[in-house]
Amino acid sequence: MFHLEHAEKYQGEGRLKIKTMWVPATAILEVGVKGQARTLRAEARHRFKQGKGVRVFGRPEKLDQFLIDNDIDPAKRRNLISDAGTLCPEFNLEHDGAEFFVHSPFAETCGDKIEYRNGSALFMQATFQVEGRMTKMILSADVPHGVIEDIVRITQYHKNDERLEWDINNIPHHSSYLSLSNEKGAEKTVPVDRIKWLYETQGKAGGRLISTSDFIPSEDTVQPPHRQAANYYKGVVNDLGGEWIVSMEHPSETKPKPVVIEIGGNGSKVRKIAGGAPALISSSAPRAGS
């Protein structure tokens, strides 16, 4: 699908070009990966060594040895590395109508480990401004509940609660109960207190929770999505007067299509799609798709 710079076999007409690739430091440092993960690691490493087209999230010192091993002065790549608690420099709210605030990975996330894949994933808040209206979206990858608890704790400590407000929330890990609690529950997962606050206090009226997952099963399963977690999320959107969307149930299980969220001056709405995949939009107003 994507045009990759590191090998000609991933290039050609019709492939989408990535202007700036965003990856956690783990995606560069991890060893022993296979398949697509190995391919994307090769691309991230290539761009990082070239010094362009990539932003790496994590503590700079974790990447020093990789750079030294490749005969690169670490100081010459500091501009490509972002830590938690900062805004991604590729977007500016005033100029682009969008900004991305980095919550994780942060210093406490995984200590000296680089193999902690889900825990070191990118967790961000995106804010879109259209015609003076702010729409906020949480992007939470596959992070487990312990990391989310830490994000909430650190955010509250810094009195930065607005950075966890949301109108749209791409819930973590395909509706896994482990992103809410250690306990699955019989019929509904009960989240730990800080995560309860994130969903029930920080969600705005009419908020949307989106599970990028397979359809929600009616029976217990080992792998996500878990029906108990889904039952909790459904309760949240019911209280908010919002919307619960499962990507592989949209608009139906038999004919799922991409979920396209259009953000405008009146907030967000899910665009109804006829036929195949949506066309890309060319407009000065930002759009968010998942």
PyMOL commands that set and color helices and strands:
alter all, ss='L'
color gray80, all
select helices_A, chain A and resi 8-10+26-29+35-50+60-69+74-80+93-96+145-157+161-164+172-174+177-179+193-200+227-240+247-249
alter helices_A, ss='H'
color red, helices_A
select strands_A, chain A and resi 2-3+16-17+21-24+54-57+81-82+98-104+123-130+133-139+166-170+203-211+243-246+260-264+267-270+288-289
alter strands_A, ss='S'
color yellow, strands_A
deselect
rebuild
show_as cartoon
